[in-house]
Every structure is written in C-alpha cells, then in structure tokens.
Amino acid sequence: MTQKNVPILSSKKLTIGYKKKSVKSFIAKDLDLELFAGELVCLLGKNGIGKSTLLRTLTGVHPPLAGDIRLKDSLLQDITRQHVAQKIAVVLTEKPETSNLSVYELVALSRHPYTNWMGTLKKEDKKEIDLALQKTDLTDLQHRKVDELSDGQLQRVMICRALAQNTELIILDEPTAHLDIQHKIETFHLLKKLAHDLDKCILISTHEIQLALQIADVIWLMSEQGIYSGSPEKLIEKDHIGRLFDNTLIHFDKNNLQFHISDTSVKNM
C-alpha cells in the first residue's frame, strides 16, 4: 500500500497558462498541490477558470509556465510518455471514435503502455482487464459493441479502461457531464469506491458541486486567487464554497449543502 505521507503527484510553485512566442498568458500561479493514494479529489470552479488547463498540465500534456510537477520523486518533465502512462490514466470528455469495437477491445487498448509494438496481450494484461471489468460491473457487457451502449454504460467503460491501465492516479475531466442524475450519483459512488478499495488517487473536475461536497474526500476549489484545498467540511467552514460564485443572486446554504437564489433577488424580479 502506498504510504499516506508520500504524494503520488505534487507540484511546487506551479504556474499554468499559455505561451505564444515570448508572450505568456497566466491562468494560475504558485500552486502547491498534492495527491495521495486512497482519495477521491474533486476539482471545482467556474467555467473558464482553467480547470482543464490544470489537468492537462498535471498530466504533462500541456507544459507549465513555471514550477515543478513530480511523480513521486521524479520530475514529470524527465519521465518518458510511456512511463507517465504507466502512472497516470486520463479520461477526457470526448467520446471514443472506436464505436465499432467491443467493450473488451476498447478496455484492452489501455494496456498499450505495457505491450509490445504489436499490442499483444500477455497473461498479466488479460488479468488486469478482467479485474477492471469486474470492479466496474461490466463483465456481462464485455462483448457488446460500444455504439450499442447508453451514455451511463459508456462512461463506466471509460472508467474501466482507465482502471485496466493499472495506474496509481486516474484523472477524469467532467466524467458526468452528459449523464442524468441517477448515473451522476452512480458514477461518483463508483469512483469513490475504486479509490478506497484499490488505494488509488482519483482526481476529477466537475460542476456537480453538491455531489462533490457529499462524496469527495478532498476538494480543490479553483478561483481567481488560486486553489483552496481541503476536506469539504473545512472549505465550507471557511466560507470558501460560499464564495465560489461571487454573485448577489446566489446564496450557499451550509446546512443543506445547496445553492439557492437569494430572497432579495427574487423580490426584485
């Protein structure tokens, strides 16, 4: 089991943003972040605040403007892409363009960082695929074509694919964006169960604030001032959640963990 006091991924003085020629456009500066095994971490923030850019930077897809990102004791920039893929699995919002594949075949693609150039599956690869199918309750659907699946089933397959990659860290960008409320709740519960049962760190960006506050172990709250990190209870107590939307139209109810339209705004309509 991974030692709790050793982060799987960490950043020091991290600055994220974009660089065009010699001009830098900053999104967030001096971010000191840590991700530990066995935790479901939810990244919250307004649209356009830079959540996707942060995730892309933490996974090495987008270069940082300053600061360090480490996977255990190694700088991310010094690690080969194949090795990074053995440590971090990423699930994006885009649907796969491989709808002609079966569920098993799509999940099997996750083993590419471990297979030879022909993609030949070994005994260990098949073991990881079977375990992932079992943990995500997809064994009975493994021969179904991907284009025959519902949105909820497809999202479970994408989580299964990341799980079969057998990484310590799984990062998902808006995993419940296209799901109804039942499948949103089921997805959150599945991710927390996987994090706790398999001792993995799972980081997701989401707009499902109320679900995140009820289910997440840790919240990263991204704002113009930086990122506030802590348990949901800590961030609620310090009123960071209430200031998520700096708007007189919205009021955060600490007791019910809900945002409401303020009474004053309704009366003035």
LINGI-V539834 format. One record per backbone hydrogen bond with DSSP energy under -0.5 kcal/mol. CO is the residue of the C=O (numbers start at 1). NH is the residue of the N-H. E is the energy in kcal/mol with one decimal. If there is no record, write none. Layout:
co:CO nh:NH e:E
co:CO nh:NH e:E
This chain:
co:3 nh:6 e:-1.5
co:5 nh:7 e:-0.6
co:8 nh:72 e:-1.8
co:9 nh:35 e:-2.3
co:10 nh:70 e:-3.1
co:11 nh:33 e:-0.7
co:12 nh:68 e:-2.0
co:14 nh:31 e:-2.4
co:15 nh:65 e:-2.6
co:15 nh:66 e:-1.2
co:16 nh:27 e:-2.9
co:16 nh:28 e:-1.5
co:18 nh:25 e:-3.7
co:19 nh:21 e:-0.6
co:20 nh:23 e:-2.4
co:22 nh:24 e:-0.5
co:23 nh:20 e:-2.7
co:24 nh:26 e:-0.6
co:25 nh:18 e:-2.5
co:28 nh:16 e:-2.5
co:30 nh:32 e:-0.7
co:31 nh:14 e:-1.8
co:31 nh:33 e:-0.7
co:33 nh:11 e:-2.3
co:35 nh:8 e:-2.6
co:35 nh:9 e:-1.1
co:36 nh:39 e:-0.8
co:39 nh:41 e:-0.6
co:39 nh:202 e:-2.6
co:40 nh:217 e:-2.3
co:40 nh:218 e:-1.8
co:41 nh:43 e:-0.5
co:41 nh:204 e:-2.7
co:42 nh:44 e:-0.6
co:42 nh:220 e:-2.9
co:43 nh:206 e:-2.2
co:44 nh:222 e:-3.2
co:46 nh:49 e:-1.6
co:50 nh:54 e:-2.2
co:51 nh:55 e:-2.3
co:52 nh:56 e:-2.6
co:53 nh:57 e:-2.0
co:54 nh:58 e:-2.7
co:55 nh:59 e:-1.4
co:56 nh:61 e:-1.6
co:56 nh:62 e:-1.9
co:57 nh:60 e:-1.2
co:66 nh:15 e:-2.5
co:68 nh:12 e:-2.0
co:69 nh:76 e:-3.1
co:70 nh:10 e:-2.0
co:70 nh:72 e:-0.7
co:71 nh:74 e:-2.2
co:74 nh:71 e:-2.8
co:75 nh:78 e:-1.6
co:76 nh:79 e:-1.5
co:80 nh:84 e:-2.5
co:81 nh:85 e:-2.1
co:82 nh:86 e:-0.7
co:83 nh:86 e:-0.8
co:84 nh:87 e:-1.6
co:84 nh:88 e:-3.0
co:87 nh:168 e:-0.5
co:87 nh:169 e:-1.8
co:89 nh:171 e:-3.0
co:91 nh:173 e:-2.6
co:98 nh:101 e:-1.9
co:99 nh:147 e:-1.6
co:101 nh:146 e:-2.7
co:102 nh:106 e:-2.4
co:103 nh:107 e:-2.5
co:104 nh:108 e:-2.4
co:105 nh:109 e:-0.9
co:106 nh:109 e:-0.7
co:107 nh:110 e:-1.7
co:108 nh:111 e:-1.8
co:109 nh:112 e:-1.6
co:110 nh:113 e:-0.6
co:111 nh:114 e:-2.0
co:111 nh:115 e:-1.2
co:116 nh:119 e:-2.1
co:122 nh:126 e:-2.2
co:123 nh:127 e:-1.9
co:124 nh:128 e:-2.0
co:125 nh:129 e:-2.2
co:126 nh:130 e:-2.5
co:127 nh:131 e:-2.2
co:128 nh:132 e:-2.3
co:129 nh:133 e:-2.4
co:130 nh:134 e:-2.0
co:131 nh:135 e:-2.7
co:132 nh:136 e:-1.6
co:133 nh:138 e:-3.2
co:133 nh:139 e:-0.7
co:134 nh:137 e:-1.3
co:138 nh:141 e:-1.2
co:139 nh:142 e:-1.1
co:141 nh:144 e:-1.8
co:142 nh:104 e:-2.8
co:144 nh:103 e:-2.1
co:145 nh:148 e:-1.7
co:146 nh:149 e:-1.7
co:150 nh:154 e:-2.6
co:151 nh:155 e:-2.2
co:152 nh:156 e:-1.7
co:153 nh:157 e:-2.0
co:154 nh:158 e:-2.1
co:155 nh:159 e:-1.9
co:156 nh:160 e:-2.5
co:157 nh:161 e:-2.7
co:158 nh:162 e:-1.9
co:159 nh:163 e:-2.4
co:160 nh:164 e:-2.5
co:161 nh:165 e:-0.8
co:162 nh:165 e:-0.5
co:163 nh:166 e:-1.8
co:168 nh:201 e:-2.6
co:169 nh:89 e:-2.5
co:170 nh:203 e:-2.7
co:171 nh:91 e:-2.8
co:172 nh:174 e:-0.7
co:172 nh:205 e:-2.1
co:174 nh:177 e:-1.4
co:176 nh:179 e:-1.6
co:180 nh:184 e:-2.2
co:181 nh:185 e:-2.3
co:182 nh:186 e:-2.3
co:183 nh:187 e:-2.2
co:184 nh:188 e:-2.3
co:185 nh:189 e:-2.4
co:186 nh:190 e:-2.3
co:187 nh:191 e:-2.5
co:188 nh:192 e:-2.2
co:189 nh:193 e:-2.3
co:190 nh:194 e:-2.5
co:191 nh:195 e:-2.2
co:192 nh:196 e:-2.4
co:193 nh:197 e:-3.2
co:194 nh:198 e:-2.1
co:195 nh:199 e:-0.5
co:195 nh:200 e:-1.1
co:200 nh:202 e:-0.5
co:201 nh:170 e:-2.4
co:202 nh:41 e:-3.1
co:203 nh:172 e:-2.7
co:204 nh:43 e:-3.6
co:205 nh:174 e:-1.4
co:207 nh:209 e:-2.1
co:208 nh:212 e:-2.6
co:209 nh:213 e:-2.4
co:210 nh:214 e:-1.1
co:211 nh:215 e:-2.0
co:212 nh:216 e:-2.4
co:218 nh:42 e:-2.4
co:219 nh:221 e:-0.6
co:219 nh:230 e:-1.7
co:220 nh:44 e:-3.1
co:220 nh:222 e:-0.7
co:221 nh:228 e:-2.5
co:223 nh:226 e:-1.4
co:226 nh:223 e:-3.2
co:227 nh:229 e:-0.5
co:228 nh:221 e:-3.2
co:230 nh:219 e:-3.3
co:231 nh:235 e:-2.2
co:232 nh:236 e:-2.2
co:233 nh:237 e:-2.4
co:234 nh:238 e:-1.9
co:235 nh:240 e:-1.9
co:235 nh:241 e:-1.1
co:236 nh:239 e:-1.6
co:239 nh:243 e:-1.0
co:241 nh:244 e:-1.8
co:244 nh:246 e:-0.7
co:245 nh:247 e:-2.2
co:247 nh:250 e:-1.4
co:249 nh:262 e:-2.3
co:251 nh:253 e:-0.6
co:251 nh:260 e:-3.4
co:252 nh:254 e:-0.8
co:253 nh:257 e:-1.3
co:253 nh:258 e:-1.3
co:258 nh:253 e:-3.6
co:260 nh:251 e:-3.2
co:262 nh:266 e:-1.7
co:263 nh:267 e:-2.2
co:264 nh:268 e:-1.5
co:266 nh:269 e:-1.2
